[in-house]
């Protein structure tokens, strides 16, 4: 099974899907990552603000940051190999890496709240 790691730039929250104006690209990536995590795939996102140790400890990420600066982010590794610098993977790339259908990644996560008042 492939291991995918996404090294995100500094953002206001762990997914970047917050604040007054949400970037649709970050929403797409967050949704795809969520879907893949729910299926049990090995995919992890690290954010420069929250996980600086992950950036410092990874030699390839450290090298890219020293050479190109933080504008090189995001950086994507598949099985510890750099596959993308400066952009997020397309859903087709996620689908290829994890051998799933692209349509599975386009689904919006269901978020519903069910409250049974009789149990309160």
RODO-2510 file (C-alpha; in nm, 4 decimals, decimal comma):
residues 120
     n   res          X          Y          Z
     1     x     0,0000     0,0000     0,0000
     2     x     0,1271     0,3481    -0,0833
     3     x     0,2050     0,6041     0,1818
     4     x     0,1232     0,9648     0,0915
     5     x     0,2387     1,2649     0,2924
     6     x     0,1332     1,6201     0,2165
     7     x     0,3443     1,9013     0,3597
     8     x     0,1171     2,2061     0,3679
     9     x     0,2173     2,5705     0,4004
    10     x     0,1281     2,7626     0,7144
    11     x    -0,2510     2,7931     0,7382
    12     x    -0,5014     2,9153     0,9926
    13     x    -0,6152     2,5607     1,0742
    14     x    -0,5138     2,2017     1,0027
    15     x    -0,6973     2,1815     0,6692
    16     x    -0,7023     2,5445     0,5574
    17     x    -1,0787     2,5122     0,5190
    18     x    -1,1760     2,7894     0,7547
    19     x    -1,1965     3,1647     0,7729
    20     x    -1,4072     3,4096     0,5746
    21     x    -1,2967     3,2988     0,2267
    22     x    -1,2332     2,9299     0,1728
    23     x    -1,0090     2,8225    -0,1155
    24     x    -1,2018     2,5607    -0,3197
    25     x    -0,8754     2,3746    -0,3893
    26     x    -0,8177     2,3263    -0,0154
    27     x    -1,1767     2,2084     0,0229
    28     x    -1,1264     1,9513    -0,2552
    29     x    -0,8015     1,8237    -0,1014
    30     x    -0,9484     1,8088     0,2495
    31     x    -1,2459     1,6113     0,1167
    32     x    -1,0255     1,3664    -0,0762
    33     x    -0,7923     1,3146     0,2205
    34     x    -1,0905     1,2625     0,4518
    35     x    -1,2394     1,0021     0,2152
    36     x    -0,9094     0,8172     0,1878
    37     x    -0,8501     0,8228     0,5639
    38     x    -1,1991     0,6815     0,6232
    39     x    -1,1125     0,3939     0,3879
    40     x    -0,8017     0,3183     0,5959
    41     x    -0,5386     0,4422     0,3509
    42     x    -0,2036     0,5738     0,4713
    43     x    -0,2319     0,9472     0,3984
    44     x    -0,1152     1,2255     0,6282
    45     x    -0,1074     1,6031     0,6078
    46     x     0,1470     1,8086     0,7982
    47     x     0,1177     2,1824     0,8375
    48     x     0,4160     2,4105     0,8742
    49     x     0,2594     2,5969     1,1669
    50     x     0,1451     2,2912     1,3626
    51     x     0,4090     2,0319     1,2680
    52     x     0,7417     2,2149     1,2185
    53     x     0,9324     1,9124     1,3495
    54     x     0,8033     1,6970     1,0593
    55     x     0,9399     1,9548     0,8122
    56     x     1,2750     1,9778     0,9886
    57     x     1,3241     1,6016     1,0274
    58     x     1,2448     1,5095     0,6664
    59     x     1,5626     1,5629     0,4621
    60     x     1,3842     1,6116     0,1280
    61     x     1,1362     1,8623     0,2681
    62     x     1,4135     2,0462     0,4513
    63     x     1,6211     2,0601     0,1308
    64     x     1,3307     2,1951    -0,0749
    65     x     1,2554     2,4612     0,1845
    66     x     1,6214     2,5678     0,1983
    67     x     1,6463     2,5857    -0,1818
    68     x     1,3055     2,7304    -0,2724
    69     x     1,1610     2,8702     0,0500
    70     x     0,8083     2,8263     0,1839
    71     x     0,6550     2,9216    -0,1527
    72     x     0,7478     2,5677    -0,2679
    73     x     0,4751     2,4287    -0,0411
    74     x     0,2729     2,2171    -0,0656
    75     x     0,5100     1,9273    -0,1255
    76     x     0,3733     1,5765    -0,1733
    77     x     0,5656     1,2562    -0,1061
    78     x     0,4587     0,9099    -0,2179
    79     x     0,6538     0,6358    -0,0423
    80     x     0,9099     0,8969     0,0700
    81     x     0,9693     1,0197    -0,2870
    82     x     0,8863     1,3777    -0,3902
    83     x     0,6139     1,3684    -0,6562
    84     x     0,4766     1,7250    -0,6455
    85     x     0,6167     2,0608    -0,5444
    86     x     0,4084     2,3773    -0,5287
    87     x     0,0670     2,2234    -0,5946
    88     x    -0,1742     1,9688    -0,4574
    89     x    -0,2453     1,6373    -0,6288
    90     x    -0,5485     1,6128    -0,8540
    91     x    -0,8148     1,3658    -0,7478
    92     x    -0,7041     1,1496    -1,0404
    93     x    -0,3568     1,1268    -0,8850
    94     x    -0,4979     1,0327    -0,5445
    95     x    -0,7128     0,7694    -0,7170
    96     x    -0,4137     0,6262    -0,9018
    97     x    -0,1924     0,6118    -0,5921
    98     x    -0,4578     0,4351    -0,3845
    99     x    -0,6267     0,2365    -0,6640
   100     x    -0,9725     0,3822    -0,6052
   101     x    -1,2207     0,5403    -0,8428
   102     x    -1,1948     0,9164    -0,8830
   103     x    -1,5705     0,9431    -0,8240
   104     x    -1,5189     0,8143    -0,4686
   105     x    -1,3078     1,1204    -0,3937
   106     x    -1,5571     1,3685    -0,5341
   107     x    -1,8207     1,2802    -0,2785
   108     x    -1,8726     1,5371    -0,0082
   109     x    -1,8392     1,3979     0,3445
   110     x    -2,1733     1,3550     0,5108
   111     x    -2,2014     1,5506     0,8289
   112     x    -2,5209     1,5003     1,0091
   113     x    -2,6281     1,5226     1,3663
   114     x    -2,8876     1,2941     1,5064
   115     x    -3,0245     1,3572     1,8519
   116     x    -3,2697     1,1305     2,0230
   117     x    -3,4447     1,3501     2,2787
   118     x    -3,5834     1,0433     2,4555
   119     x    -3,2296     0,9476     2,5590
   120     x    -3,1587     1,2807     2,7279
***
